[in-house]
Amino acid sequence: MSDDIGSTPEGSDGEYSLDDDDQLQPEDTLDDRGVDDVLDEGYSPPDYAPKGAVHGLTAQEMREGETLDERLAEEEPDVGASDPSETGESDWQSHEYDSDAEFPNRADEVGAARAGRLIAPDEGSGIDTESDVFASDAGIDGAGASAEEAAVHYIDDDER
């Protein structure tokens, strides 16, 4: 068997490179999340079909247009939508006067500075035998934080 040389760049063995020269640097992007290592930057794939899968990109498709059946096949019902004239039990906090008395000042509930990844002293390598929870901040991990980790913020002692 022979390798297809035309499918990989020259000098590449087809594997992912950790070389900094092969990575898109922060100054070359529009996103700056404050990570030092470009490999710490997370990636979230899009939730929609790529633009290449859309009908009407070629001149012939633009002339012909889409049929009604094709247009209806693309439609998806909004299952979360409800009739605005109907009110139910889920609307208990839908008005401003309902929420103000219950939660008077939520703006200063958490600190402004977000904490990074929380890592246990043993870095999760052993069985957890102590009843207390201790962890140290290892810094923000790009976009790879879960919702629970992103919710952790620093609160200064004088803010309490």
N, CA, C and O of each residue as an XYZ file, in Angstrom:
640
protein
N       0.838     -1.182      0.000
C       0.000      0.000      0.000
C       0.878      1.239      0.000
O       1.960      1.253      0.587
N       0.410      2.249     -0.648
C       1.154      3.503     -0.658
C       0.317      4.579      0.010
O      -0.913      4.553     -0.036
N       1.004      5.517      0.629
C       0.315      6.629      1.280
C      -0.091      7.654      0.237
O       0.643      7.907     -0.718
N      -1.257      8.239      0.425
C      -1.712      9.313     -0.455
C      -1.059     10.609      0.022
O      -1.536     11.243      0.963
N       0.029     10.994     -0.632
C       0.804     12.152     -0.193
C       0.033     13.443     -0.389
O       0.240     14.394      0.364
N      -0.846     13.508     -1.372
C      -1.572     14.736     -1.664
C      -2.616     15.104     -0.617
O      -3.083     16.243     -0.602
N      -2.998     14.171      0.264
C      -4.070     14.458      1.209
C      -3.578     15.090      2.505
O      -4.384     15.643      3.254
N      -2.280     15.026      2.793
C      -1.755     15.634      4.020
C      -0.681     16.639      3.662
O       0.008     16.478      2.654
N      -0.527     17.672      4.470
C       0.523     18.654      4.194
C       1.907     18.028      4.257
O       2.113     16.991      4.889
N       2.845     18.677      3.592
C       4.210     18.168      3.553
C       4.808     18.141      4.952
O       4.718     19.126      5.684
N       5.408     17.038      5.324
C       6.026     16.899      6.632
C       5.038     16.505      7.715
O       5.427     16.388      8.877
N       3.783     16.298      7.375
C       2.775     15.939      8.362
C       2.569     14.439      8.340
O       2.595     13.817      7.278
N       2.364     13.855      9.516
C       2.093     12.429      9.577
C       0.608     12.152      9.773
O       0.222     11.020     10.065
N      -0.239     13.186      9.612
C      -1.678     13.012      9.709
C      -2.216     13.074     11.117
O      -3.420     12.911     11.319
N      -1.358     13.306     12.105
C      -1.808     13.382     13.488
C      -1.897     14.830     13.933
O      -1.341     15.725     13.296
N      -2.604     15.050     15.033
C      -2.779     16.386     15.592
C      -1.449     16.888     16.142
O      -0.750     16.166     16.853
N      -1.110     18.116     15.812
C       0.168     18.682     16.219
C       0.002     19.556     17.453
O      -0.951     20.330     17.545
N       0.903     19.439     18.378
C       0.920     20.287     19.565
C       1.863     21.467     19.392
O       2.060     22.244     20.326
N       2.440     21.607     18.217
C       3.369     22.691     17.946
C       2.621     24.022     17.919
O       1.573     24.132     17.281
N       3.156     25.039     18.611
C       2.507     26.346     18.674
C       2.386     27.001     17.304
O       1.469     27.789     17.076
N       3.301     26.684     16.390
C       3.247     27.291     15.060
C       2.060     26.779     14.245
O       1.616     27.449     13.313
N       1.545     25.600     14.589
C       0.419     25.023     13.858
C      -0.931     25.428     14.437
O      -1.967     25.097     13.861
N      -0.940     26.140     15.568
C      -2.192     26.520     16.230
C      -2.545     27.962     15.902
O      -1.656     28.800     15.744
N      -3.822     28.255     15.801
C      -4.287     29.613     15.576
C      -4.033     30.416     16.849
O      -4.561     30.077     17.908
N      -3.243     31.460     16.759
C      -2.842     32.239     17.922
C      -3.931     33.232     18.323
O      -4.713     33.657     17.473
N      -3.997     33.612     19.613
C      -5.046     34.527     20.080
C      -5.067     35.860     19.345
O      -6.140     36.427     19.141
N      -3.916     36.373     18.945
C      -3.903     37.659     18.246
C      -4.458     37.543     16.823
O      -4.737     38.557     16.185
N      -4.619     36.310     16.322
C      -5.174     36.090     14.990
C      -6.670     35.777     15.018
O      -7.263     35.506     13.975
N      -7.277     35.813     16.192
C      -8.702     35.511     16.313
C      -9.437     36.707     16.879
O      -8.821     37.664     17.347
N     -10.752     36.647     16.835
C     -11.576     37.709     17.408
C     -11.991     37.390     18.837
O     -12.543     38.253     19.520
N     -11.739     36.173     19.305
C     -12.101     35.779     20.662
C     -10.896     35.922     21.570
O      -9.806     35.448     21.250
N     -11.095     36.571     22.693
C     -10.047     36.662     23.705
C     -10.678     36.334     25.043
O     -11.292     37.189     25.682
N     -10.519     35.075     25.465
C     -11.108     34.652     26.727
C     -10.070     34.627     27.847
O     -10.369     34.177     28.953
N      -8.884     35.093     27.579
C      -7.878     35.215     28.616
C      -7.116     33.944     28.924
O      -6.514     33.850     29.993
N      -7.115     32.965     28.040
C      -6.349     31.751     28.287
C      -4.933     31.943     27.763
O      -4.727     32.561     26.719
N      -3.967     31.414     28.491
C      -2.571     31.554     28.089
C      -2.188     30.547     27.011
O      -1.460     30.884     26.077
N      -2.664     29.335     27.133
C      -2.327     28.282     26.189
C      -3.461     28.146     25.176
O      -4.619     27.995     25.564
N      -3.141     28.196     23.893
C      -4.182     28.123     22.864
C      -4.876     26.769     22.858
O      -6.001     26.661     22.371
N      -4.233     25.736     23.386
C      -4.857     24.419     23.436
C      -5.891     24.318     24.552
O      -6.660     23.358     24.584
N      -5.929     25.294     25.476
C      -6.954     25.309     26.518
C      -8.265     25.884     26.018
O      -9.285     25.767     26.698
N      -8.261     26.496     24.857
C      -9.478     27.091     24.303
C     -10.419     25.972     23.873
O     -10.031     25.096     23.100
N     -11.628     25.998     24.360
C     -12.607     24.976     24.024
C     -13.233     25.223     22.667
O     -13.065     26.295     22.086
N     -13.944     24.247     22.166
C     -14.621     24.359     20.878
C     -16.026     23.804     21.024
O     -16.210     22.686     21.506
N     -17.008     24.574     20.613
C     -18.398     24.125     20.615
C     -18.871     24.071     19.170
O     -18.890     25.096     18.488
N     -19.253     22.893     18.697
C     -19.716     22.805     17.308
C     -21.042     23.531     17.144
O     -21.796     23.649     18.109
N     -21.341     24.015     15.960
C     -22.592     24.745     15.746
C     -23.812     23.832     15.874
O     -23.724     22.621     15.666
N     -24.950     24.435     16.221
C     -26.192     23.685     16.371
C     -27.032     23.690     15.107
O     -28.194     23.286     15.144
N     -26.485     24.129     14.007
C     -27.239     24.243     12.776
C     -26.460     23.583     11.641
O     -25.262     23.319     11.745
N     -27.177     23.332     10.568
C     -26.551     22.687      9.410
C     -25.551     23.636      8.764
O     -25.756     24.850      8.795
N     -24.483     23.122      8.186
C     -23.524     24.002      7.510
C     -24.176     24.710      6.329
O     -25.131     24.205      5.739
N     -23.656     25.869      5.996
C     -24.227     26.673      4.917
C     -24.150     25.958      3.575
O     -24.930     26.267      2.674
N     -23.247     25.025      3.421
C     -23.141     24.292      2.171
C     -24.315     23.363      1.926
O     -24.532     22.940      0.791
N     -25.079     23.033      2.962
C     -26.223     22.136      2.812
C     -27.507     22.883      2.486
O     -28.557     22.258      2.333
N     -27.447     24.198      2.376
C     -28.630     25.007      2.115
C     -28.928     25.017      0.623
O     -28.012     25.068     -0.198
N     -30.194     24.970      0.278
C     -30.627     25.003     -1.125
C     -30.551     26.432     -1.644
O     -30.831     27.377     -0.906
N     -30.181     26.591     -2.890
C     -30.177     27.908     -3.512
C     -28.816     28.552     -3.600
O     -28.721     29.770     -3.747
N     -27.752     27.764     -3.515
C     -26.408     28.337     -3.589
C     -25.921     28.480     -5.026
O     -25.148     29.387     -5.333
N     -26.366     27.599     -5.897
C     -25.931     27.688     -7.290
C     -26.905     28.549     -8.086
O     -28.026     28.805     -7.645
N     -26.468     28.990     -9.257
C     -27.313     29.836    -10.103
C     -28.555     29.082    -10.561
O     -29.641     29.659    -10.621
N     -28.408     27.812    -10.881
C     -29.558     27.023    -11.327
C     -30.573     26.873    -10.197
O     -31.774     27.004    -10.430
N     -30.109     26.601     -8.975
C     -31.028     26.473     -7.841
C     -31.728     27.792     -7.542
O     -32.891     27.795     -7.138
N     -31.032     28.918     -7.737
C     -31.664     30.215     -7.506
C     -32.745     30.486     -8.547
O     -33.794     31.045     -8.226
N     -32.492     30.092     -9.793
C     -33.501     30.287    -10.843
C     -34.733     29.430    -10.584
O     -35.864     29.904    -10.696
N     -34.506     28.161    -10.237
C     -35.616     27.232    -10.046
C     -36.367     27.502     -8.747
O     -37.589     27.363     -8.690
N     -35.644     27.884     -7.718
C     -36.279     28.111     -6.420
C     -36.647     26.799     -5.738
O     -36.459     25.721     -6.300
N     -37.164     26.903     -4.539
C     -37.570     25.729     -3.780
C     -39.057     25.477     -3.979
O     -39.848     26.405     -4.147
N     -39.414     24.208     -3.957
C     -40.833     23.880     -4.030
C     -41.449     24.093     -2.653
O     -40.738     24.220     -1.656
N     -42.769     24.130     -2.611
C     -43.466     24.311     -1.341
C     -43.186     23.144     -0.400
O     -43.052     23.338      0.808
N     -43.096     21.941     -0.943
C     -42.802     20.771     -0.116
C     -41.414     20.874      0.516
O     -41.231     20.504      1.676
N     -40.432     21.378     -0.243
C     -39.085     21.543      0.307
C     -39.071     22.592      1.414
O     -38.404     22.414      2.433
N     -39.796     23.670      1.218
C     -39.856     24.711      2.245
C     -40.533     24.205      3.513
O     -40.065     24.475      4.619
N     -41.631     23.474      3.357
C     -42.339     22.952      4.526
C     -41.517     21.896      5.261
O     -41.627     21.764      6.480
N     -40.693     21.142      4.528
C     -39.851     20.130      5.163
C     -38.793     20.764      6.058
O     -38.339     20.133      7.013
N     -38.392     22.001      5.768
C     -37.391     22.694      6.584
C     -37.978     23.280      7.863
O     -37.243     23.556      8.811
N     -39.290     23.472      7.898
C     -39.919     24.100      9.054
C     -39.948     23.145     10.241
O     -40.163     21.943     10.087
N     -39.729     23.698     11.415
C     -39.833     22.936     12.649
C     -40.791     23.670     13.576
O     -40.681     24.885     13.739
N     -41.729     22.950     14.186
C     -42.664     23.631     15.081
C     -41.960     24.104     16.346
O     -41.028     23.460     16.828
N     -42.411     25.229     16.874
C     -41.877     25.756     18.122
C     -42.648     25.109     19.263
O     -43.711     25.585     19.660
N     -42.092     24.009     19.788
C     -42.816     23.239     20.800
C     -42.913     23.969     22.133
O     -43.800     23.670     22.932
N     -42.027     24.914     22.386
C     -42.058     25.645     23.646
C     -42.983     26.837     23.634
O     -43.205     27.462     24.671
N     -43.528     27.163     22.474
C     -44.387     28.340     22.378
C     -45.745     28.054     23.004
O     -46.276     26.949     22.890
N     -46.294     29.053     23.659
C     -47.626     28.920     24.236
C     -48.455     30.123     23.824
O     -47.927     31.151     23.400
N     -49.737     29.975     23.956
C     -50.651     31.049     23.611
C     -50.542     32.138     24.674
O     -50.734     31.842     25.853
N     -50.239     33.396     24.304
C     -50.080     34.449     25.310
C     -51.363     34.756     26.071
O     -51.309     35.331     27.158
N     -52.512     34.384     25.522
C     -53.760     34.646     26.236
C     -54.002     33.635     27.348
O     -54.817     33.876     28.238
N     -53.296     32.501     27.304
C     -53.452     31.490     28.345
C     -52.448     31.746     29.457
O     -51.264     31.951     29.190
N     -52.904     31.737     30.688
C     -52.006     31.848     31.835
C     -52.163     30.600     32.668
O     -53.265     30.068     32.805
N     -51.070     30.135     33.220
C     -51.124     28.902     33.994
C     -50.252     28.989     35.226
O     -49.798     30.063     35.622
N     -50.029     27.826     35.824
C     -49.219     27.761     37.038
C     -47.766     28.141     36.766
O     -47.073     28.601     37.674
N     -47.293     27.959     35.534
C     -45.898     28.263     35.233
C     -45.629     29.761     35.143
O     -44.472     30.176     35.085
N     -46.663     30.562     35.132
C     -46.495     32.010     35.019
C     -46.466     32.702     36.376
O     -46.763     33.894     36.458
N     -46.116     31.989     37.437
C     -46.166     32.572     38.781
C     -45.173     33.703     38.958
O     -45.366     34.542     39.838
N     -44.122     33.759     38.160
C     -43.120     34.806     38.320
C     -42.912     35.540     36.994
O     -41.792     35.947     36.684
N     -43.947     35.708     36.233
C     -43.787     36.287     34.908
C     -43.865     37.803     34.896
O     -43.495     38.425     33.901
N     -44.332     38.406     35.961
C     -44.489     39.847     35.985
C     -43.481     40.479     36.933
O     -43.044     39.847     37.894
N     -43.118     41.712     36.663
C     -42.118     42.413     37.468
C     -42.556     42.543     38.923
O     -41.736     42.395     39.828
N     -43.835     42.818     39.160
C     -44.288     42.996     40.535
C     -44.269     41.681     41.309
O     -44.250     41.702     42.540
N     -44.274     40.532     40.618
C     -44.178     39.249     41.304
C     -42.762     38.980     41.793
O     -42.585     38.451     42.890
N     -41.762     39.328     41.013
C     -40.391     38.956     41.341
C     -39.680     39.971     42.231
O     -38.768     39.586     42.962
N     -40.051     41.233     42.202
C     -39.324     42.241     42.975
C     -39.381     42.000     44.474
O     -38.357     42.130     45.145
N     -40.528     41.656     45.021
C     -40.635     41.447     46.463
C     -39.892     40.189     46.897
O     -39.320     40.146     47.985
N     -39.902     39.172     46.052
C     -39.268     37.917     46.418
C     -37.743     37.981     46.309
O     -37.035     37.446     47.161
N     -37.243     38.633     45.264
C     -35.807     38.757     45.042
C     -35.467     40.232     44.853
O     -35.346     40.683     43.714
N     -35.309     40.998     45.936
C     -35.158     42.449     45.799
C     -33.875     42.893     45.109
O     -33.925     43.805     44.283
N     -32.745     42.299     45.404
C     -31.486     42.760     44.794
C     -30.627     41.561     44.424
O     -29.782     41.126     45.207
N     -30.844     41.036     43.242
C     -30.088     39.874     42.794
C     -28.833     40.272     42.038
O     -28.007     39.412     41.732
N     -28.665     41.551     41.729
C     -27.521     41.980     40.926
C     -26.203     41.761     41.655
O     -25.196     41.444     41.022
N     -26.190     41.924     42.973
C     -24.947     41.766     43.729
C     -24.892     40.428     44.457
O     -24.231     40.310     45.488
N     -25.580     39.425     43.929
C     -25.634     38.132     44.587
C     -24.306     37.385     44.490
O     -23.916     36.696     45.433
N     -23.610     37.511     43.366
C     -22.320     36.852     43.193
C     -21.265     37.897     42.876
O     -21.589     39.026     42.508
N     -20.018     37.524     43.017
C     -18.935     38.438     42.691
C     -18.782     38.594     41.191
O     -19.358     37.834     40.413
N     -18.008     39.576     40.797
C     -17.814     39.850     39.374
C     -16.737     38.952     38.766
O     -16.783     38.660     37.571
N     -15.772     38.513     39.572
C     -14.660     37.714     39.049
C     -15.017     36.234     39.059
O     -15.383     35.682     40.096
N     -14.909     35.601     37.906
C     -15.225     34.181     37.789
C     -14.037     33.341     38.225
O     -12.893     33.664     37.907
N     -14.305     32.269     38.948
C     -13.261     31.330     39.345
C     -12.986     30.388     38.180
O     -13.814     30.239     37.281
N     -11.834     29.764     38.202
C     -11.481     28.834     37.138
C     -11.836     27.411     37.502
O     -12.777     27.164     38.257
N     -11.072     26.472     36.956
C     -11.298     25.058     37.251
C     -10.913     24.775     38.687
O      -9.874     25.243     39.153
N     -11.727     24.023     39.390
C     -11.427     23.648     40.764
C     -10.862     22.233     40.760
O     -11.496     21.293     40.282
N      -9.649     22.106     41.307
C      -8.966     20.819     41.296
C      -8.658     20.423     42.730
O      -8.162     21.234     43.513
N      -8.956     19.168     43.074
C      -8.694     18.645     44.413
C      -7.189     18.563     44.638
O      -6.426     18.475     43.676
N      -6.748     18.589     45.912
C      -5.302     18.526     46.184
C      -4.629     17.286     45.593
O      -3.478     17.357     45.162
N      -5.333     16.153     45.569
C      -4.737     14.949     44.989
C      -5.023     14.833     43.494
O      -4.724     13.809     42.880
N      -5.602     15.883     42.908
C      -5.935     15.963     41.488
C      -6.841     14.819     41.036
O      -6.791     14.403     39.879
N      -7.669     14.311     41.952
C      -8.634     13.270     41.615
C      -8.036     11.909     41.393
O      -8.670     11.056     40.771
N      -6.821     11.671     41.888
C      -6.157     10.405     41.607
C      -6.483      9.317     42.619
O      -6.233      8.141     42.355
N      -7.034      9.681     43.765
C      -7.293      8.672     44.783
C      -8.736      8.677     45.242
O      -9.565      9.435     44.738
N      -9.023      7.817     46.209
C     -10.363      7.737     46.779
C     -10.533      8.883     47.758
O      -9.628      9.172     48.540
N     -11.684      9.538     47.721
C     -11.962     10.681     48.588
C     -12.414     10.165     49.949
O     -13.524      9.648     50.077
N     -11.561     10.302     50.969
C     -11.893      9.794     52.301
C     -12.228     10.897     53.288
O     -12.855     10.628     54.312
N     -11.827     12.132     53.011
C     -12.122     13.202     53.959
C     -13.524     13.752     53.709
O     -14.021     13.744     52.583
N     -14.150     14.229     54.789
C     -15.521     14.718     54.663
C     -15.566     16.166     54.193
O     -16.597     16.617     53.694
N     -14.474     16.899     54.344
C     -14.439     18.281     53.878
C     -14.045     18.319     52.406
O     -13.398     17.410     51.885
N     -14.454     19.387     51.766
C     -14.136     19.549     50.354
C     -13.134     20.678     50.216
O     -13.410     21.814     50.600
N     -11.973     20.363     49.668
C     -10.939     21.356     49.424
C     -10.573     21.303     47.950
O     -10.518     20.234     47.341
N     -10.327     22.469     47.398
C      -9.907     22.531     46.003
C      -9.139     23.820     45.792
O      -9.296     24.782     46.544
N      -8.319     23.832     44.774
C      -7.588     25.049     44.425
C      -7.978     25.459     43.008
O      -8.384     24.632     42.192
N      -7.846     26.750     42.739
C      -8.216     27.308     41.440
C      -7.063     27.087     40.470
O      -5.936     27.508     40.732
N      -7.344     26.424     39.347
C      -6.314     26.150     38.348
C      -6.414     27.073     37.150
O      -5.707     26.873     36.162
N      -7.272     28.077     37.212
C      -7.407     29.023     36.109
C      -8.554     28.658     35.186
O      -9.053     27.533     35.199
N      -8.959     29.624     34.390
C     -10.078     29.424     33.471
C      -9.624     28.549     32.316
O      -8.524     28.720     31.790
N     -10.475     27.615     31.926
C     -10.157     26.637     30.893
C     -10.872     26.969     29.596
O     -11.592     26.127     29.061
N     -10.691     28.176     29.078
C     -11.321     28.550     27.811
C     -12.815     28.396     27.866
O     -13.455     28.866     28.806
N     -13.383     27.746     26.875
C     -14.827     27.539     26.835
C     -15.193     26.143     27.298
O     -16.317     25.693     27.072
N     -14.257     25.443     27.950
C     -14.506     24.068     28.336
C     -15.153     23.890     29.686
O     -15.254     22.759     30.161
N     -15.605     24.974     30.338
C     -16.194     24.851     31.664
C     -17.638     24.389     31.570
O     -18.380     24.786     30.672
N     -18.022     23.537     32.520
C     -19.424     23.139     32.591
C     -20.224     24.284     33.206
O     -19.644     25.257     33.687
N     -21.529     24.176     33.193
C     -22.382     25.225     33.758
C     -22.123     25.386     35.251
O     -22.156     26.500     35.773
N     -21.868     24.282     35.931
C     -21.599     24.348     37.366
C     -20.287     25.078     37.646
O     -20.211     25.885     38.572
N     -19.255     24.796     36.850
C     -17.975     25.477     37.047
C     -18.067     26.950     36.691
O     -17.463     27.781     37.369
N     -18.801     27.293     35.655
C     -18.940     28.689     35.243
C     -19.747     29.497     36.246
O     -19.660     30.725     36.256
N     -20.525     28.837     37.084
C     -21.345     29.543     38.067
C     -20.549     29.949     39.302
O     -21.036     30.749     40.101
N     -19.341     29.424     39.481
C     -18.539     29.737     40.665
C     -17.831     31.069     40.455
O     -17.103     31.243     39.477
N     -18.045     32.017     41.380
C     -17.439     33.344     41.330
C     -16.789     33.654     42.670
O     -17.168     33.102     43.703
N     -15.804     34.546     42.636
C     -15.169     35.005     43.863
C     -16.015     36.093     44.502
O     -16.529     36.975     43.813
N     -16.161     36.030     45.823
C     -16.834     37.080     46.581
C     -15.850     37.540     47.651
O     -15.414     36.746     48.484
N     -15.501     38.826     47.625
C     -14.596     39.366     48.633
C     -15.277     39.374     49.994
O     -16.504     39.420     50.087
N     -14.461     39.330     51.058
C     -15.018     39.326     52.409
C     -15.798     40.594     52.706
O     -16.777     40.551     53.450
N     -15.385     41.728     52.137
C     -16.098     42.976     52.403
C     -17.402     43.085     51.615
O     -18.195     43.988     51.881
N     -17.648     42.190     50.648
C     -18.891     42.209     49.882
C     -20.005     41.434     50.560
O     -21.164     41.552     50.162
N     -19.682     40.642     51.577
C     -20.693     39.798     52.231
C     -21.611     40.603     53.084
O     -22.519     40.051     53.705
